[in-house]
Amino acid sequence: MKGDIKQIRNIGISAHIDAGKTTLTERILYFTKKIHAIHEIKGKDGAGATMDFMELEKERGITITSAATTCVWKEHEINIIDTPGHVDFTIEVERSLRVLDSAVLVLCAVGGVQSQSITVCSQMGRYKVPFVAFINKCDRSGANPFRVIEQLHKRLGYNTVAMQIPIGLENNFAGIIDLITMKALYFEGPNGEDIIEKDIPENLLKDAQNKRSELIEAVAMFSDELAEALFEEKITADILISAIRRATIKRQITPVFIGSAYKNKGVQSLLNGILNYLPCPSDVQNYAIDMDNGETEVVLASDASKPLVAFSFKLEDGPFGQLTFLRVYQGTMEKGGTIVNVRTGKKVRVGRAIRMHANQMEEINAIPAGYIGALFGIECMSGDTFVSPEINLSMTSMYVPKPVISLAIKPKDKKSEVNILKALNRFTKEDPTFKSYLDEETNETIISGMGELHLEVYVERMKREYNAEVIVGMPKVAYRETITRKANFNYTHKKQTGGAGQFAKVGGYIEPIKDVDFVFENKVVGGSIPTQYIPACEKSFQRCMEKGPLLDFPLTGIKITINDGASHAVDSSDMAFQAAARGAFLEGFSKAAPTILEPIMKVVVETPPEFQGSVMGSINQRRGIILGSQDEGAICVIESNVPLADMFGYSTVLRSLTQGKAQFTMEFSTYKEVPHSIKEELVKKAAEAKKGK
Amino acid sequence: MIQNKILEHLKQFDELTRLEGGQFGGILGRAGVGKTAFLIQLSLLKLLKNIKVLHLSLNEPINKVCLWYEEVFKRLVENIEKQGDTVDIEINQIWEKALSQRFIMTFKEDVFKIAVLEERLSDLFEQKIFSPDLIIADGFNFDDESIKDILSELKNFATKKNLSVWFTINIHRDEKPDECGIPKQLSIGYDMFDSGIMLWPNKNEISVKILDRENKKFETESKLYLNPTTFLILNR
């Protein structure tokens, strides 16, 4: 590990799906000589890219988990976390950005700013992470890096500054012009290892000069030194680089680099940019809360000699036990040392400490401030803070989005049953956006996550890693039963055929009520029902609410008032009145125009305007009611109320309707009466299910 | 039936606010006098008559517009004498039906262009999702001279699509109207408006004055007025 913290860079590589993050990371590892051969994602050699070490990742050609590695460029140590682009695996991006000092946002020169690039940018904003942009795939047909720069500015509001301009595009993409040195760079050799510097081609000189002027003017807004140098016409490369660096770290500007990772062009320049413009750990202020001092905010020092403050951001269960990934913000995590988990208050001894390179480990003796490492044998949760015993500081956790989609699963066979539990315990511990629970109403195991791909991957991992095969279905919708009008009841429970008998009479009315499940009111006067039996009546009515007479769904929105009754001196009892209450309930319920309610979800879709019509059509097809659309220029927000029963599979539909550019959120809104046709269908299914039993 | 009672209650209001395709109406008043509540009641009335309404709002989010409708509908229903066990069911049915006839579109003022509105509406027409008969437009800035161009474009569009449009028009206490007593905000595009209603605070109520278009005056006081507490339209 590097001794000088100023020579460290902790960066994340983030982007929308398929922008080229993993390929870029592969090239970075190659040019920094961390690896000696380039392997393509889903390449012909079958090896797959280095950072996609999971079999599933190699097979599908997608990054599923974030992977950390480290490399050295010009005597600087660069710790990289490559993250997934799918919104389903957003937690990986969330946790990585929480602990990194900066990021490289990769954009496709053809696709430009896409939905997940927008999400990633808001995630970077949440943690105030400075970043540079890399416009990749400049060799592809339709590549237009200037359009992408414009999008970054207009759609996301970033103050973008082009650091380079391309020499040719698409098939003719030959190299780049560096606007700092005002030289043309060509990447030659079998893998672009040799950088050849030449004079700028005559036909591009004017463009280059204009772009350079734009760059200088944009940065001079944030740098008095540069503004002065501009005024005096004495701009040097050092002054310019220094001004760009300061403004980038403060998130005042976003430097943009261009290239093609696949064609091995521009990667080395990006690496130089990472060193020049992105912060080292001591450039970034990190905060903790002092739990012993009224939770006041404390600035942490990137000083290895101070008391330890570290943050665990990822857990992984492996063959050697739980691996806890941590970022050390202050002090040093030493092997054999004692640390405290602030959340639990427990003291822990530091066992083995390691550094990761994708799925390979390197044992180390300590993790100093500014570094990311991992520990074995520490029981904790993601988001826990570890400190030296003498202090009590806590770091704010990362944002964990709520699941949006659920599936019911059941074991395919007996042996899978036990393994499923083990798998679910592990996955839910590692991934806070993946939840599982037993639905008591329907008796199904429900798994929920961020998207269909998310759940699909876990189902596949259950099979591969735990030998647990599951049958996947859809969760049963949590319907409810209720009544729509007031009805009277007057029920007598009588069994007096000889010996000890039972007698109880309960009279009153049942009526609908809003916003609550159940209300009981006692208006009995004159002791027609003795006071001691009133609780039994109430208890019985409450029990009736658990399973409705129509289709066994729980009841809601019912008020019961009892105002009359009769009892027998000998034959009345709690049991008799419970039976009478039950009979009264059924009598009143059947006369009160009962109906079935279904959950209605508030669905909000964000889509580029060109897909507005298709999206609205898809909502209409799902019995949705569109409340309206909010036009925000580049994005249209459509709000609607849609029955949950019709929302399953919608994420896939939306993705294909909108080329992956739209996203949606869904939350419970209200219960509403089902249409007659749906009611008939439910009755039919219930009858079939009963027959089956 | 509750729906009939509401329609009966608002019969005069309906007559007052009738427009043909391509025609414009303006609801004028100072800030806070009740223009939006008036407009929402107008919208609800038309919705109950099976007229499809596009509610166009500048700067207000969808949620807020929805809340306006819920609140005004709730007050309308409370104001009507109701009997029978099935009242709640009926009210729900009326509300659901009204929702299905209504579409809300909100825009940020700085990105709003008629061309964009046309494009959005065309999407809805073509996909057979929604085809309005009436547009109600809230939040347009009639203080800006450029409103004349917007009105002109919208007039062409409304005529082409046979849509009528009601606007809320904010006027200011400290501004003098023109020599006819017409506020400057309406004068700008006067020729394009076919109907005008002025809401005017008057002792314990808010008077509803009707525009005499030919004589260019807001003189005739209607039998309708607004309750300053509930902002419901009432009949003397």
Interface residues (C-beta under 8 A of the other chain):
Chain A: T484 R485 K486 P512 P609 Q612 G613 S614 M616 G617 N620 I625 I626 L627 G628 S629 Q630 D631 E632 G633 C636 V637 E639 E673
Chain B: H55 P61 I62 N63 V65 C66 D85 T86 D88 I89 N92 L99 S100 F103 I104 M105 T106 F107 K108 V111 F112 V116 E119 R120 D123 L124 E126 Q127 I129 F130
